[in-house]
Amino acid sequence: MSSESTGTTLEEAMARSLVLEELLGQEQAKEILKRTLSVGTVNSTTSSFAERTSKARFLPDDKHQVRDIGRGSCGSVFEIPGTTLAIKKGANTKAIWNDFNLTNHAYNSYLTWAGLLSDSFPGRRVPRVPGAQFFNGPDSTEFWQAVLKRFPKGDRNRAAAFHIDRILPVPQQTRMALVRQFYQDDVQTQHNVLRNQENKDCLIRIYLGSNNPSGQAYDDTATLRNFPLYLDQAKLIGIDINTYAEEMAIGLAILHWQAQIDAADTEFVIGSSTNTTFRTTYPNHEAHAPPTSTNDDFTQRETQMWMLDYDKCTKVDLNAKDPRPEVVNKYLVAVTGNDPYFPHPCLDVELWQKFRAAYLKSSKMIIRIKGLRAAVATFPGALIDQWEEWGKGDIEAAEFDPFARDGGGNDEDGGWGSDGLEGEITDSDSEEDEEEEEEEAEEEDDDHDHDEDGSEET
């Protein structure tokens, strides 16, 4: 028996066997991706993560050796096995402190609107936000003495850190289907990708604002961590891009008008979770015997979109004098300077219209119910107008042809901007609302100016 075969674990052998099987049909990979990447789908998994986490649940805290699951410009993220928590750690204390605070601004804003907006957008979910807790700076001696030895050897240095809700990776079958669909059609390449331990920590960045700039299949140097799923790729596998666009719009509206942050460099990713936003209740529970345990079942995970990373975000002041130019410009710079998560105004016009309508509708609800100044009601429309102007120039500069809209979304779901049915928003509705809001804002500003003049005279 060769050294290669003796060094191959049972899991690796099974993975290679499954790759060989999957090579027989890409259509099966498409079906797996379409099913497992549908928001709200509960997927069963027998991955090593589920097994490792389940075994670690009842170990003492000091036995949990944390493991690197992602590295970025702000810091690194480490899983705490047996829990639904991770630790984010970085050398820039100010950036980590900003991330901690604005993450919780976003988290609290998400909790405020998760139920209300879900009721107003049937079939849509508000993107989740991981909550942060337990910030510790590099001088937090008691904390670092307790946990530093649990980090990998190369990361045993004091820094700034906080605990954060863990965004679980997509299931094993999803990873395998991604590799089969988008990597080189070569058994060894696909085997190398799947046996790479880092690739088990797979979150998917969904890029609805750009097609894949390269038509080449990925080789085994391309990581599954933060895997970029471009618009044309999403259409190819047939996932419901309308749902993702509208949910993304709802999430952005919450960040803009409830959290009042610019969302600069914030990521929108597809991941999974063992729990839901609202705590679980059991219908008619008194009529049944209690279960043995309700601990998180890491083999059952729900596909969800998440909004994360707020270290580069800044807050805006909607109560400043004449804040519209500054706020709208700040938001425009953030949305157009980020990775292409949001639909592009001119790439897939129909998809953009769905995003546009959902953003304006949810923004209007938040601004009205939150009781913000009437003038603020004109800001979302102004942002959308400038975003569309930017899109025209961006298309001309890039000199590319829009990808024909086909195969994306659910043909049975017309969305809000289709036929003007009751409860839906059409383009004409949005334009009329914007005109009414501008008139109301002008009246309020006139009254405000009169009040100021009167106060100066007295």
Sequence and secondary structure as in RCSB ss.txt:
>XXXX:A:sequence
MSSESTGTTLEEAMARSLVLEELLGQEQAKEILKRTLSVGTVNSTTSSFAERTSKARFLPDDKHQVRDIGRGSCG
SVFEIPGTTLAIKKGANTKAIWNDFNLTNHAYNSYLTWAGLLSDSFPGRRVPRVPGAQFFNGPDSTEFWQAVLKR
FPKGDRNRAAAFHIDRILPVPQQTRMALVRQFYQDDVQTQHNVLRNQENKDCLIRIYLGSNNPSGQAYDDTATLR
NFPLYLDQAKLIGIDINTYAEEMAIGLAILHWQAQIDAADTEFVIGSSTNTTFRTTYPNHEAHAPPTSTNDDFTQ
RETQMWMLDYDKCTKVDLNAKDPRPEVVNKYLVAVTGNDPYFPHPCLDVELWQKFRAAYLKSSKMIIRIKGLRAA
VATFPGALIDQWEEWGKGDIEAAEFDPFARDGGGNDEDGGWGSDGLEGEITDSDSEEDEEEEEEEAEEEDDDHDH
DEDGSEET
>XXXX:A:secstr
  HHHHT  HHHHHHHHHHHHHTT HHHHHHHHHHHTSTT EEE   HHHHHHHHHTTS GGG   EEEEE SS 
EEEE TTSSEEEEEES HHHHHHHHHHHHHHHHHHHHHHHHHHHHSTT    B   EEEEE TT HHHHHHHGGG
S GGG S  EEEEEE  B   HHHHHHHHHHHB S HHHHHHHHH GGGGS  EEEETT   S  S B TTS ST
TEEEEHHHHHHHT  HHHHHHHHHHHHHHHHHTS B  TT EEEEEEESS SS    TTGGGS   S     TTE
EEEEEEEE  TT  B  TTSSS HHHHHHHHHHHHHHS S S  TTTSHHHHHHHHHHHHHHHHHHHHHHT  GG
GGGHHHHHHHHHHHHHHHHHHHHT       S S TT   TTSS  TT   HHHHHHHHHHHHHHHHHHHHHHHH
HHHHHHH 
